[in-house]
């Protein structure tokens, strides 16, 4: 089953819809969607390594645009849209602790969320809810998301074939590690904050 999903994703990475799909997932992940764009970015770069800068740029721009949507959800649509998203991720108890974290770390906290598996949508929604400076959020998002996506893309570009072979050989282990990081990010919302 896992191998079929991997093969499907690799095939999608070569289609004319790949870049739009990457942009859509990157946009949605910063505001409400649980799956990170890495699931498309990695096979796309592996499929066409010469386009690594383009793919990283698509991810970054779409992710920052999604962060603005997340901010808008928190600032204007919190009760109607933001609260259900927060409830879905079981992050309602974390909101008070995130406020203290923001008071202490500010933009550094957002940067942390932008480059780690931490669910970035929680921070973008909270930023709008708390009235965090939108320009600062955008600048930190450009820096953090850009760093994350460009480093991943460059590594795949630079070491592509050995990484592709490693991924294919260790698909089960890497999927498990990916799930641990994803779930760990959501657990951090509940238990760290």
Residue pairs with C-beta under 8 A, 6 or more apart in sequence:
2 171
2 172
2 175
3 171
6 43
6 167
6 168
6 171
9 39
9 40
9 43
10 43
10 46
10 47
12 18
12 21
12 40
12 43
13 40
13 43
13 44
13 46
13 47
13 48
14 47
14 48
18 40
18 44
19 44
19 54
19 55
19 58
21 40
22 37
22 40
22 41
22 44
22 55
22 58
22 59
22 62
23 58
23 59
23 61
23 62
24 62
25 33
25 35
25 36
25 37
25 39
25 40
26 37
26 58
26 59
26 60
26 62
26 63
26 66
27 62
27 63
27 65
27 66
27 69
28 66
29 35
29 36
29 37
29 63
29 66
29 120
29 121
30 62
30 63
30 64
30 65
30 66
30 67
30 69
30 70
30 120
30 121
30 124
30 141
30 145
31 66
31 67
31 69
31 70
31 73
31 121
31 124
31 125
32 70
32 73
32 81
32 85
32 121
33 121
34 89
34 119
34 182
34 186
36 117
36 182
37 59
37 62
37 63
37 149
38 152
41 55
41 56
41 59
41 149
41 152
41 153
42 152
42 156
42 167
44 51
44 55
45 51
45 52
45 55
45 152
45 153
45 156
45 157
45 160
46 156
46 160
46 163
46 164
46 167
49 156
49 157
49 160
50 157
52 153
52 154
52 156
52 157
53 150
53 153
55 149
55 153
56 146
56 149
56 150
56 152
56 153
56 154
59 145
59 149
59 153
60 142
60 145
60 146
60 149
60 150
63 120
63 141
63 145
63 149
64 138
64 141
64 142
64 145
66 121
66 124
67 120
67 124
67 137
67 138
67 141
67 145
68 124
68 134
68 137
68 138
69 124
70 120
70 121
70 123
70 124
70 125
70 127
70 128
71 124
71 125
71 127
71 128
71 132
71 134
71 137
72 128
73 81
73 82
73 85
73 124
73 125
73 128
74 82
74 124
74 125
74 126
74 127
74 128
74 129
74 130
75 128
75 129
75 131
76 128
78 125
78 128
78 129
82 125
82 128
82 129
83 92
85 121
85 125
86 92
86 95
86 122
86 125
89 119
89 121
89 122
89 186
89 189
90 186
90 189
90 190
91 119
91 122
91 189
91 190
91 193
93 190
94 122
94 189
94 190
94 193
95 126
95 129
97 192
97 193
98 109
98 122
98 123
98 126
98 193
99 126
99 130
101 109
101 193
102 109
102 126
102 130
102 132
105 112
106 136
107 136
107 139
107 140
109 123
110 123
110 127
110 132
110 136
110 137
110 140
110 141
110 144
111 140
111 143
111 144
112 118
112 144
113 119
113 120
113 122
113 123
113 144
114 120
114 123
114 140
114 141
114 143
114 144
114 145
114 147
114 148
115 144
115 145
115 147
115 148
116 185
117 181
117 182
117 184
117 185
118 185
118 188
118 189
119 185
119 186
119 189
120 145
122 189
124 137
124 141
126 132
127 134
127 137
128 134
155 163
156 163
167 174
